[in-house]
Amino acid sequence: MLNRVILIGRLTRDPELRYTPAGVAVTQFTLAVDRPFTSGGSKEREADFINIVTWRQLAETCANYLRKGRLTAVEGRIQVRNYDNNEGKRVYVTEVIADNVRFLESSGGGNREEGGSSNANAGYGGGSSNRGGGSREQQDPFIDDGKPIDISDDDLPF
């Protein structure tokens, strides 16, 4: 059996970090994922709003670096849980339990956060963070953002 999902979308709000009574970090956020088609005569795409849950170190990393509007990739499994609300009705909740989160774009502006580059590995399943030392230039080879690169034809492999 297989229960695996990969999503790419934008956060609808900042992640909410909480701790269980045992002290385990848990973060919840919602990812807006565009549908691959437009409906009716409208040229705008509809989106699905998918609840994401992360745990432990990954939860803390997401809470520290993700913000509303950031393009993010999430890999995990779908979980359906239920509970009885205050009115005695059974409520079903479908959510993705993420074990891998990738930050797909920088935080914007000139102030780049550690672990927030376009190919950040700050959200690997183990929750490891890309907080190594070194200057900004060493961490991000694309720091020039649109300036011409001096490459001769001999440097290209094709």
PyRosetta script that sets phi, psi and omega in degrees:
from pyrosetta import init, pose_from_sequence

init()
pose = pose_from_sequence("MLNRVILIGRLTRDPELRYTPAGVAVTQFTLAVDRPFTSGGSKEREADFINIVTWRQLAETCANYLRKGRLTAVEGRIQVRNYDNNEGKRVYVTEVIADNVRFLESSGGGNREEGGSSNANAGYGGGSSNRGGGSREQQDPFIDDGKPIDISDDDLPF")
pose.set_psi(1, 152.4)
pose.set_omega(1, -176.2)
pose.set_phi(2, -139.2)
pose.set_psi(2, 132.5)
pose.set_omega(2, 176.1)
pose.set_phi(3, -136.3)
pose.set_psi(3, 92.8)
pose.set_omega(3, -175.6)
pose.set_phi(4, -140.9)
pose.set_psi(4, 137.9)
pose.set_omega(4, 179.8)
pose.set_phi(5, -139.8)
pose.set_psi(5, 142.4)
pose.set_omega(5, 174.3)
pose.set_phi(6, -127.9)
pose.set_psi(6, 126.9)
pose.set_omega(6, -177.0)
pose.set_phi(7, -129.7)
pose.set_psi(7, 146.1)
pose.set_omega(7, 170.4)
pose.set_phi(8, -130.3)
pose.set_psi(8, 125.9)
pose.set_omega(8, -179.1)
pose.set_phi(9, -166.5)
pose.set_psi(9, -170.4)
pose.set_omega(9, -179.3)
pose.set_phi(10, -114.9)
pose.set_psi(10, 142.2)
pose.set_omega(10, 178.5)
pose.set_phi(11, -67.7)
pose.set_psi(11, 136.6)
pose.set_omega(11, 179.0)
pose.set_phi(12, -86.6)
pose.set_psi(12, -17.8)
pose.set_omega(12, 176.8)
pose.set_phi(13, -161.0)
pose.set_psi(13, 168.5)
pose.set_omega(13, 177.6)
pose.set_phi(14, -63.4)
pose.set_psi(14, 146.0)
pose.set_omega(14, 178.2)
pose.set_phi(15, -63.0)
pose.set_psi(15, 148.1)
pose.set_omega(15, 177.1)
pose.set_phi(16, -103.5)
pose.set_psi(16, 115.1)
pose.set_omega(16, 179.2)
pose.set_phi(17, -96.8)
pose.set_psi(17, 128.9)
pose.set_omega(17, 175.2)
pose.set_phi(18, -135.9)
pose.set_psi(18, 170.6)
pose.set_omega(18, 177.1)
pose.set_phi(19, -128.0)
pose.set_psi(19, 139.3)
pose.set_omega(19, 175.9)
pose.set_phi(20, -71.4)
pose.set_psi(20, 166.1)
pose.set_omega(20, 176.2)
pose.set_phi(21, -57.0)
pose.set_psi(21, -25.6)
pose.set_omega(21, 178.2)
pose.set_phi(22, -83.7)
pose.set_psi(22, -0.9)
pose.set_omega(22, 177.4)
pose.set_phi(23, 88.6)
pose.set_psi(23, 14.7)
pose.set_omega(23, -180.0)
pose.set_phi(24, -87.6)
pose.set_psi(24, 129.1)
pose.set_omega(24, -179.6)
pose.set_phi(25, -74.0)
pose.set_psi(25, 137.8)
pose.set_omega(25, 174.9)
pose.set_phi(26, -140.0)
pose.set_psi(26, 133.1)
pose.set_omega(26, 180.0)
pose.set_phi(27, -122.2)
pose.set_psi(27, 139.2)
pose.set_omega(27, 176.2)
pose.set_phi(28, -123.6)
pose.set_psi(28, 138.3)
pose.set_omega(28, 172.3)
pose.set_phi(29, -152.9)
pose.set_psi(29, 166.4)
pose.set_omega(29, -179.4)
pose.set_phi(30, -114.5)
pose.set_psi(30, 134.5)
pose.set_omega(30, 179.9)
pose.set_phi(31, -108.7)
pose.set_psi(31, 126.0)
pose.set_omega(31, 174.8)
pose.set_phi(32, -91.2)
pose.set_psi(32, 116.4)
pose.set_omega(32, -177.1)
pose.set_phi(33, -115.2)
pose.set_psi(33, 119.7)
pose.set_omega(33, -179.7)
pose.set_phi(34, -64.6)
pose.set_psi(34, 142.5)
pose.set_omega(34, 172.5)
pose.set_phi(35, -79.0)
pose.set_psi(35, 152.0)
pose.set_omega(35, -175.0)
pose.set_phi(36, -80.1)
pose.set_psi(36, 14.1)
pose.set_omega(36, -178.3)
pose.set_phi(37, -147.3)
pose.set_psi(37, 165.9)
pose.set_omega(37, 173.7)
pose.set_phi(38, -105.9)
pose.set_psi(38, 150.6)
pose.set_omega(38, -178.5)
pose.set_phi(39, -103.7)
pose.set_psi(39, 141.0)
pose.set_omega(39, 178.0)
pose.set_phi(40, 60.3)
pose.set_psi(40, -145.2)
pose.set_omega(40, -179.8)
pose.set_phi(41, -87.2)
pose.set_psi(41, -4.9)
pose.set_omega(41, -178.7)
pose.set_phi(42, -70.5)
pose.set_psi(42, 142.5)
pose.set_omega(42, 178.1)
pose.set_phi(43, -91.7)
pose.set_psi(43, -8.0)
pose.set_omega(43, 179.4)
pose.set_phi(44, -84.7)
pose.set_psi(44, 139.5)
pose.set_omega(44, 178.1)
pose.set_phi(45, -83.4)
pose.set_psi(45, 145.3)
pose.set_omega(45, 172.9)
pose.set_phi(46, -84.7)
pose.set_psi(46, 164.1)
pose.set_omega(46, -179.1)
pose.set_phi(47, -132.3)
pose.set_psi(47, 153.1)
pose.set_omega(47, 170.8)
pose.set_phi(48, -102.5)
pose.set_psi(48, 140.8)
pose.set_omega(48, -179.1)
pose.set_phi(49, -109.1)
pose.set_psi(49, 110.4)
pose.set_omega(49, -169.5)
pose.set_phi(50, -113.3)
pose.set_psi(50, 127.5)
pose.set_omega(50, 179.4)
pose.set_phi(51, -77.2)
pose.set_psi(51, 132.2)
pose.set_omega(51, -178.6)
pose.set_phi(52, -119.9)
pose.set_psi(52, 139.4)
pose.set_omega(52, 176.8)
pose.set_phi(53, -127.7)
pose.set_psi(53, 132.1)
pose.set_omega(53, 174.6)
pose.set_phi(54, -124.3)
pose.set_psi(54, 154.9)
pose.set_omega(54, -175.4)
pose.set_phi(55, -126.3)
pose.set_psi(55, 157.8)
pose.set_omega(55, 171.4)
pose.set_phi(56, 58.1)
pose.set_psi(56, -134.1)
pose.set_omega(56, -175.7)
pose.set_phi(57, -62.5)
pose.set_psi(57, -37.2)
pose.set_omega(57, 178.0)
pose.set_phi(58, -61.7)
pose.set_psi(58, -37.3)
pose.set_omega(58, 177.7)
pose.set_phi(59, -62.5)
pose.set_psi(59, -44.5)
pose.set_omega(59, -179.9)
pose.set_phi(60, -66.9)
pose.set_psi(60, -39.1)
pose.set_omega(60, 177.9)
pose.set_phi(61, -63.3)
pose.set_psi(61, -44.0)
pose.set_omega(61, 178.9)
pose.set_phi(62, -63.0)
pose.set_psi(62, -42.6)
pose.set_omega(62, -179.8)
pose.set_phi(63, -63.9)
pose.set_psi(63, -34.2)
pose.set_omega(63, -178.1)
pose.set_phi(64, -77.0)
pose.set_psi(64, -34.6)
pose.set_omega(64, -169.9)
pose.set_phi(65, -114.3)
pose.set_psi(65, -22.2)
pose.set_omega(65, -179.3)
pose.set_phi(66, -87.7)
pose.set_psi(66, 144.0)
pose.set_omega(66, 177.3)
pose.set_phi(67, -139.3)
pose.set_psi(67, 162.6)
pose.set_omega(67, 178.3)
pose.set_phi(68, -52.0)
pose.set_psi(68, 133.5)
pose.set_omega(68, 176.5)
pose.set_phi(69, 91.0)
pose.set_psi(69, -12.6)
pose.set_omega(69, -177.5)
pose.set_phi(70, -71.8)
pose.set_psi(70, 135.6)
pose.set_omega(70, 176.1)
pose.set_phi(71, -75.3)
pose.set_psi(71, 126.4)
pose.set_omega(71, -171.4)
pose.set_phi(72, -141.7)
pose.set_psi(72, 142.6)
pose.set_omega(72, 172.5)
pose.set_phi(73, -105.6)
pose.set_psi(73, 137.4)
pose.set_omega(73, -179.0)
pose.set_phi(74, -128.4)
pose.set_psi(74, 134.6)
pose.set_omega(74, 175.6)
pose.set_phi(75, -126.0)
pose.set_psi(75, 134.2)
pose.set_omega(75, -178.8)
pose.set_phi(76, -178.9)
pose.set_psi(76, -150.7)
pose.set_omega(76, -178.9)
pose.set_phi(77, -130.6)
pose.set_psi(77, 152.5)
pose.set_omega(77, 177.4)
pose.set_phi(78, -85.2)
pose.set_psi(78, 136.4)
pose.set_omega(78, 177.2)
pose.set_phi(79, -131.0)
pose.set_psi(79, 135.9)
pose.set_omega(79, 175.7)
pose.set_phi(80, -115.5)
pose.set_psi(80, 125.3)
pose.set_omega(80, 177.5)
pose.set_phi(81, -127.6)
pose.set_psi(81, 163.6)
pose.set_omega(81, 178.6)
pose.set_phi(82, -142.0)
pose.set_psi(82, 158.9)
pose.set_omega(82, 177.1)
pose.set_phi(83, -155.6)
pose.set_psi(83, 163.2)
pose.set_omega(83, 176.2)
pose.set_phi(84, -95.9)
pose.set_psi(84, 125.0)
pose.set_omega(84, -179.0)
pose.set_phi(85, -79.2)
pose.set_psi(85, -175.0)
pose.set_omega(85, -176.8)
pose.set_phi(86, -62.7)
pose.set_psi(86, -24.8)
pose.set_omega(86, -179.5)
pose.set_phi(87, -91.2)
pose.set_psi(87, 4.2)
pose.set_omega(87, 178.7)
pose.set_phi(88, 82.8)
pose.set_psi(88, 7.5)
pose.set_omega(88, 178.9)
pose.set_phi(89, -90.2)
pose.set_psi(89, 142.4)
pose.set_omega(89, 178.0)
pose.set_phi(90, -78.0)
pose.set_psi(90, 128.9)
pose.set_omega(90, 179.6)
pose.set_phi(91, -114.5)
pose.set_psi(91, 130.1)
pose.set_omega(91, 177.9)
pose.set_phi(92, -104.3)
pose.set_psi(92, 136.0)
pose.set_omega(92, -179.9)
pose.set_phi(93, -124.6)
pose.set_psi(93, 125.0)
pose.set_omega(93, 175.6)
pose.set_phi(94, -108.3)
pose.set_psi(94, 128.4)
pose.set_omega(94, -178.2)
pose.set_phi(95, -147.1)
pose.set_psi(95, 162.8)
pose.set_omega(95, 176.5)
pose.set_phi(96, -102.4)
pose.set_psi(96, 124.4)
pose.set_omega(96, 173.8)
pose.set_phi(97, -91.0)
pose.set_psi(97, 106.8)
pose.set_omega(97, -173.0)
pose.set_phi(98, -84.8)
pose.set_psi(98, 137.4)
pose.set_omega(98, 172.5)
pose.set_phi(99, -119.1)
pose.set_psi(99, -0.1)
pose.set_omega(99, 177.9)
pose.set_phi(100, -151.8)
pose.set_psi(100, 124.0)
pose.set_omega(100, 178.9)
pose.set_phi(101, -129.1)
pose.set_psi(101, 129.3)
pose.set_omega(101, 178.3)
pose.set_phi(102, -116.1)
pose.set_psi(102, 135.3)
pose.set_omega(102, 176.2)
pose.set_phi(103, -91.4)
pose.set_psi(103, 114.6)
pose.set_omega(103, -170.2)
pose.set_phi(104, -93.3)
pose.set_psi(104, -5.9)
pose.set_omega(104, 175.9)
pose.set_phi(105, -148.0)
pose.set_psi(105, 158.9)
pose.set_omega(105, -178.9)
pose.set_phi(106, -71.1)
pose.set_psi(106, 171.2)
pose.set_omega(106, -177.5)
pose.set_phi(107, -71.7)
pose.set_psi(107, -7.6)
pose.set_omega(107, 178.9)
pose.set_phi(108, 91.3)
pose.set_psi(108, 162.3)
pose.set_omega(108, -179.4)
pose.set_phi(109, 66.2)
pose.set_psi(109, -167.6)
pose.set_omega(109, -178.3)
pose.set_phi(110, -85.6)
pose.set_psi(110, -16.4)
pose.set_omega(110, -177.7)
pose.set_phi(111, -93.5)
pose.set_psi(111, 99.6)
pose.set_omega(111, 179.0)
pose.set_phi(112, -89.5)
pose.set_psi(112, 133.5)
pose.set_omega(112, 178.3)
pose.set_phi(113, -82.1)
pose.set_psi(113, 151.0)
pose.set_omega(113, 174.5)
pose.set_phi(114, -62.4)
pose.set_psi(114, 137.9)
pose.set_omega(114, 179.2)
pose.set_phi(115, 77.4)
pose.set_psi(115, 6.3)
pose.set_omega(115, -176.4)
pose.set_phi(116, -111.1)
pose.set_psi(116, 16.4)
pose.set_omega(116, -179.6)
pose.set_phi(117, -72.2)
pose.set_psi(117, 170.8)
pose.set_omega(117, -173.0)
pose.set_phi(118, -65.3)
pose.set_psi(118, -19.1)
pose.set_omega(118, 177.1)
pose.set_phi(119, -120.8)
pose.set_psi(119, 37.6)
pose.set_omega(119, -173.3)
pose.set_phi(120, -60.7)
pose.set_psi(120, 142.3)
pose.set_omega(120, 175.7)
pose.set_phi(121, -109.6)
pose.set_psi(121, 20.9)
pose.set_omega(121, -172.3)
pose.set_phi(122, -72.0)
pose.set_psi(122, -10.5)
pose.set_omega(122, -177.0)
pose.set_phi(123, -116.5)
pose.set_psi(123, 27.4)
pose.set_omega(123, 177.6)
pose.set_phi(124, -55.4)
pose.set_psi(124, 157.7)
pose.set_omega(124, -176.6)
pose.set_phi(125, -50.6)
pose.set_psi(125, -35.1)
pose.set_omega(125, 178.9)
pose.set_phi(126, -74.0)
pose.set_psi(126, -6.2)
pose.set_omega(126, 179.2)
pose.set_phi(127, 77.3)
pose.set_psi(127, 14.2)
pose.set_omega(127, -179.8)
pose.set_phi(128, -66.2)
pose.set_psi(128, 154.5)
pose.set_omega(128, -176.1)
pose.set_phi(129, -121.4)
pose.set_psi(129, 146.6)
pose.set_omega(129, 179.7)
pose.set_phi(130, -88.3)
pose.set_psi(130, 68.3)
pose.set_omega(130, -175.3)
pose.set_phi(131, -111.0)
pose.set_psi(131, 26.9)
pose.set_omega(131, -178.1)
pose.set_phi(132, -64.6)
pose.set_psi(132, 161.6)
pose.set_omega(132, -179.4)
pose.set_phi(133, -73.6)
pose.set_psi(133, -174.7)
pose.set_omega(133, 178.7)
pose.set_phi(134, 108.8)
pose.set_psi(134, 164.3)
pose.set_omega(134, -178.2)
pose.set_phi(135, -79.3)
pose.set_psi(135, 169.6)
pose.set_omega(135, 179.2)
pose.set_phi(136, -60.6)
pose.set_psi(136, -37.7)
pose.set_omega(136, -178.2)
pose.set_phi(137, -65.0)
pose.set_psi(137, -35.9)
pose.set_omega(137, 179.7)
pose.set_phi(138, -71.1)
pose.set_psi(138, -31.7)
pose.set_omega(138, -177.8)
pose.set_phi(139, -80.1)
pose.set_psi(139, -30.3)
pose.set_omega(139, -175.4)
pose.set_phi(140, -127.8)
pose.set_psi(140, 102.5)
pose.set_omega(140, -179.0)
pose.set_phi(141, -70.1)
pose.set_psi(141, -9.8)
pose.set_omega(141, -178.0)
pose.set_phi(142, -107.2)
pose.set_psi(142, 28.2)
pose.set_omega(142, -174.4)
pose.set_phi(143, -63.4)
pose.set_psi(143, -23.7)
pose.set_omega(143, -176.8)
pose.set_phi(144, -69.9)
pose.set_psi(144, -18.6)
pose.set_omega(144, 174.0)
pose.set_phi(145, 46.8)
pose.set_psi(145, 69.7)
pose.set_omega(145, 171.5)
pose.set_phi(146, 98.1)
pose.set_psi(146, -7.3)
pose.set_omega(146, 177.1)
pose.set_phi(147, -73.1)
pose.set_psi(147, 147.8)
pose.set_omega(147, 179.8)
pose.set_phi(148, -60.4)
pose.set_psi(148, 143.7)
pose.set_omega(148, 178.5)
pose.set_phi(149, -106.3)
pose.set_psi(149, 133.1)
pose.set_omega(149, -178.7)
pose.set_phi(150, -85.8)
pose.set_psi(150, 96.8)
pose.set_omega(150, 179.7)
pose.set_phi(151, -129.9)
pose.set_psi(151, 129.8)
pose.set_omega(151, 176.9)
pose.set_phi(152, -89.1)
pose.set_psi(152, 163.9)
pose.set_omega(152, 179.1)
pose.set_phi(153, -61.5)
pose.set_psi(153, -27.7)
pose.set_omega(153, 179.6)
pose.set_phi(154, -68.6)
pose.set_psi(154, -22.8)
pose.set_omega(154, -178.9)
pose.set_phi(155, -80.3)
pose.set_psi(155, -17.1)
pose.set_omega(155, -175.7)
pose.set_phi(156, -85.5)
pose.set_psi(156, 137.5)
pose.set_omega(156, -178.0)
pose.set_phi(157, -80.9)
pose.set_psi(157, -0.3)
pose.set_omega(157, -177.8)
pose.set_phi(158, -129.2)
pose.dump_pdb("model.pdb")
